Amino acid sequence: MLTPRGRRYALDVRKALTLLGDAADQQSGNGLGGTLSISCTPGFASLWLCTHIAGFKEAYPDVALHVVTPRRLDDVSSGDADIYISFGLGHWPNHSVELLCDIEFTPLCSPSLLNRLGGLARPRDVLRANLLHLGDHEDWSRWFAATGVENTDAESGIMFSDMNLVFSSAIAGQGIAMGDELTSRKALDEGRLVRPFDIAIKSPRSYFLVKEWAKAEHPVALAFSAWLRARLADSKAGKAYARTSSGE
C-alpha cells in the first residue's frame, strides 16, 4: 500500500507522463495537433471552404477539423466553436474581428435559362424570370436602384433560407440569383452559371474571421487563419486572371 507521500509521487508521475504525451502529439506532423471547430456560413462552407479544406488537412494532418454551420449568417454565439467565418457588418463586441473579403453581388443564372429567355439585353429583362432571394429582398432592390430600373417588384420571386438552395435553383434554371464571384467561381468556371451583366453592387456586409479573445492566439487557430488568408488571396488572384483572360 502506498503511503501518502507515495500517492503524491505517483500522481506527479502521471501528470508528467500526460504532459509528455501532449508534447509528443504537438510535435507530430507540422508540429500542430489537436481539434479545431470552425463555424462557417452554409454558403461559404459548401461553395468555397469545402472545395479547399483538404489543403489545410494536408499541411496539418494531426489537426482534427469540425465544420459546423450557424443559425444566422452573423451568429458567433456557439460556445463549441473555436473560430467563426461570419457574414455581417463587422460588429462583434468582445471578439477578435478580421476582415476576410468584401463582396460584390451580381445576377447569375444558368445558360439554359438565358437561352430560354432569348438573352438578357438590359437590366429590366431579369423581371422576365423568377428572382431568387436569400433571406430578404435587399440585394435585388439595391441592384435595381444601381441600374436605374424603376417601378419594379423586387419582392417577387422565391425566397430561400440557404445559399445552397438559391444556387441549386439557379443552376436548375428556375430563376436568377444574386450571387458573388467568390462562392460561385466554381459554377462559373464549369459553365453551370453565367453572369449576364457586368453591373455589380458592393454588399454592405462582408466575410469576417471572428474569434473569442481567449482563443485568438491558439496555435491551431493561428495556423488556420494564415492558411485561410493565403487561399483567399489565391482565389482573388485567380478571379483577376480569369477576367483578364476573358478580356474584361
TAJOLIN-V173905 format. One line per field, one symbol per residue. phi: phi as a letter, one per 20 degrees, with the letter a starting at -180 (. if undefined). burial: + if it has 24 or more other C-alpha atoms within 12 Angstrom, else -. A space follows every 10 residues. Layout:
# TAJOLIN-V173905
phi: ???
burial: ???
This chain:
# TAJOLIN-V173905
phi: .ffgffffff ffffffffff ffffffefme ncboccddec ggffffecgf ecfffffffc feeedcdcde fcfdeceffe eebcdddaen dcgmcfccfe aecddbfcbe gffgfffmnc fbgfffffcf edddnbdfff ffffffemed lddfefocdc dbffffffff ffmerdedcd ffedgffffe mfccdfcefc dfffdcecec cfgfdfdfgf ffffffffgf ffffffffff fffffenf
burial: ---------- ---------- ---------- -+++++++++ ++++++++++ --+--++--+ +-+-+-++++ -++++++--- ++++++++++ -----+++++ ++++++++++ +-++-----+ --++-+++++ ++++--+-++ ++++------ -+-+--+++- -+++++++++ +-++++++++ ++++++++-- -++++++--+ +-+-++++++ ++---+---+ +-+++-+++- ++--+---+- --------
